[in-house]
Amino acid sequence: MDDERFAPLIGALTPLGGRRFDPVGTLVLPGLRANDLRFGHRLGLVDASRAVLIETERARRGFPQDEAQEELARTLRADHERADELLGAHPDAVFADVGLRALWLAILLRLLADSWESGRGDPAIDLAELCSGWGDEGACAWRAARPAFADGLRSAGRSRMRMVARAREHADLLLGEVAPGS
């Protein structure tokens, strides 16, 4: 996973205080593709065991799979060493897919909003970090979730909850536009 193109995206996650994010529940989507998992793997958020959980839950719910996903799911269950190799495959296609970037930004916004709601992290700082690594996509998230001037005059707790709500709204908007199978 040493592809330099992913370094800024990954770097934006580093300062988030070591908070552990688990995208498994967020990724159980009807039209999830193998490259969706590969992008998460490149970010360091989806390892072989998480990919198995995601694919197992998707199969349990009867969601369709393409050939690449079926091969990935079989390999994940049978051979964890080869699974990491498969998850790391096709870096050019994975990096170039704008939809994947938007999908993962939405997932990260949801995970961050959950973290902020539980009192961990600082939404303004976390969004600034996301913006610095994710460029225009991160800047859009910042503009969508940042507090309005009037929010800054209110209590910090209410302002924080408004940022949580706005981040979730933006994530839902992104997911509605790019989520596989939607």
C-alpha positions, 0 to 999 in steps of 0.5 A: 500500500505504498502508492504515493497518490494515496499518501495525502488522503491517508495523511488526512486521517493520521491526525485524527487522534488515533480514533478507530473507525469501523466502516463495516456497517456503512459499507453494507450497500446493495451495489458495492463493488470490489474497487469500493473495498480496494479504495478502503483498503488503500486508506487502511480502513478495510483489511481482509477480515473487515472485507469478509464481514462486509461481504458476508453481511451483503450475501446474507441480505441477498445483495448481488455481486459481480464476478470480481466481487465473487472472486474476492469474497471466495478468496477472502474466506479461503486465503487471507494472505492472497486476500490482501494482495487482491485488495491491493490490486488495480491501484490506477483504476481505484485512484482514478475513480472519482465516485470512489473518492466521493463514496469514501469521503461520505463514509469518512464524514459519517464516521467522523460525525459519529465520533464527534457526537460521542464527544471525541475529536474537534469537528473544525480541526478534523474537517480542516485535516480532511480538507487538506488531504482530500483537496476540493472534495474535502473543501466541499465537506468543510463548506457544507459542515462548518458552523455559520457565523451565528452558530459560533455565537451560540454555545459550543455544544449546540454548534458541535451538534449542528456540525454533526448534523451538517456533516451527516447531511452532506454524507447522505447527499454524497451517498445518494449521488455516488452510492453503488446500487442507488 
